[in-house]
Amino acid sequence: MYRGGETDDSLRVGVVGTGFIARGFMMTLGGQDGMVPGPVLTRRASDGLSGLPKYFKPTNAVEDLIEGSDLVVECSGHVLHATEVIEEVMAAGLPVVTMDAETQVTTGSYFAGKGVFSEAEGDQPGCLAALREEALQMGFVPLVYGNIKGYLNHNPTPEEMDYWGKKQGISLDKVTSFTDGTKVQVEQALVANGLGAGIIRPGLLGPGTQDLTAGAEVLAETAILAGGPVSDFILSPGGPAGVFIAALHDDRFKGYLSNFKMGEGPVYTLIRNFHLCNLEIAKTVRRIADGGEPLLNNGPAPVISVATVAKTDLLPGQEIKQGMGSFAVRGSTVRTAEIPEHVPIGLVYDAKVKRRVTAGSVLTWDDLEVPESRAREIWLELQGRQGR
């Protein structure tokens, strides 16, 4: 139940979205001192909502959200909707915290310089950004910003995903994007752009390993050869649902680090063995409310994108309702400069295939008809701004 006591200086926190993460954050917010619930923006009819804490008031109007909030947390998971809402909210001068890596890597760079805009701690990108801050404060030099993934199947069946979605209480599209790798590709693209890292190769390397440290060291070796930090993941069935940073340190501290059970170097692995999503969002809300810098966003000049890749052969006229979580396509990281004509998966909603595309191909604007949207306008503007 809501325990906060409203005062004149209480922070009114509005929420965009009513899904799994949004509902969990609302529950968490109910116990935060100095914060009070603002409106909840939803596209659903009020009689179709369930599971919302009683102290949150749903609305279908962005104006109500803005009027009743001092800060907005966006976690709708729908890039087109989120982009329009964020633009209005930030135009009104309100800070925005997101747990929405999909929107960040698609249109987030447009908002990075227009006000206070930050990804939240709790999902893997925000947790990596927070771990990086700690690592730098201790003198580490990051080589790898890593995600720990337990399972990967690029082409799962609808039956499998329906089973796991119901078992975990997560929507079919979300559990599919987790399984087929789209989610980790999106997350690590955001990490690369936001933390100034590169990628080893399109689609990431993702070595399989039972030993997290050994996997981290494999990636660190490639980062050393590349001459700079990289964003990637390791595939480790049974590993923790967390993140890691592989890093170097001053040789003068080798004895100390060995004594602290960090190994003999020269690469040291810092593991955060959890990410608690909605339970951690409030940390970033407080950071922003206290005048802190954004934890992470996609940066003003991103170089990594998440392209749309065909899972199967696609035929002219075939419709794709939504790219992320689709059984027709998945997302894969690319260096934008290498395939500037790619269609980012974050824009694929109600799209139609224009010509035959073979499985495994990156879809271009010549392959896919994508409806006009504000998000599409922003994406194309960003590419033009960067001369691509």
Steps between C-alpha positions, in 0.01 A plus 500: 500500500605863455692619805650826380394823664445787258663830587544823307837382372404140422601390151199410288604208281289428194521172311457409134383143451302241692692183415710266713781745581272802534272325749800380697643851517167637621507249782858599584421870489231455763767450765741781405534792740483841334328366188130488425318333212412715202270402214546182297477551125347206319347437159259248649145570609470534877266203522762285328769561762587257773779471753561871552550615859194695612697815576587548130251679276502393135453750221498493121611863471864608488388839629381338824831319536695823460274701730518245780873413486836649595688213335381226264611137485441350154482123472232436240720281280345646181746714306250701295277584796793565735669736256193720465440511875863573588509785251194664655615444857849638438360796307312583821832506686462178698786251546445151363639173632445196281527127531466467126821412318299448179397866490845615611679335206238613248424863588674559833789697351254765387403561862849473650568872454151634556477476877545243774462157344639183656469125487432351843711266702333161526515368146839383374608825328431714805665246727810502280511879509480495880765227525723703269478800733614282790776341292641837392493629856715202601752558222395227256523557125204321337560276200165319476150605598334160516154356527446147638246306298383152596320385185489586131289362215483723193186331368272372779153366422178678598404201713823519700465873554134477595590245767782708648306825477215355704737332744691822567206739479664693215343595167568279197697766312722573801590139573568445129734800478686371807537153349595586143772743613335823389489634854868442573594655165296811585642521851860472388449753219382748763802416718737547205357836400452630852834391645717562194575139413517310173379157398724212399285405204142552377267284709757495784730212587317347799739216584354203683658415835432344838774716652403868509856617557634294210230636270570855610870453431428374147313822429768707672764359266301617199455844658876531551556409134232749396665774702195601701210379714231279350138420581402134478356206692584150612267204468515313828219256581456497874687828542358788702258747342744784524776698333877526514789725413839360400768757571867576544659659805828661600764224545601655831177364647543146367588364842204667662259371236639150534456520875141616444431183298478684167753276326850562372409739219568672278124479429264519796128424485247691706170311511165638609299182531152652486284763335173571674317714242208681664654475848796712388332771292447719806878529545529681167190708573667622821825563314324726251280666764815586699654673199728216391613441145308250285622147570489391136338581169574425136730801466490783247694317225425125503696271271328169580146413397278192517400387152205285397608151391274243332451182704346322203453572131261795469259546209362813333184619675580322826403713800708540814293639784794566730871439448612435857354172613408395147524150355594650162791728597743567783743776594877493453763766570671670208741786453270755342767632266547153350130445419345848497195376306391252769158523661536525880284241670361762736303653212341177378130523583225410250766464230465324166763309304554653154714231338630151574757491779703190586544378856795662676494817289501850647186680385543837328254774415471341154382177663248630752217752495489670840213739583573864571543587867668761713758239599580435134539875438740528791703196391545636149585844636768350723654317205502816292653699783786253513547496124383143450 
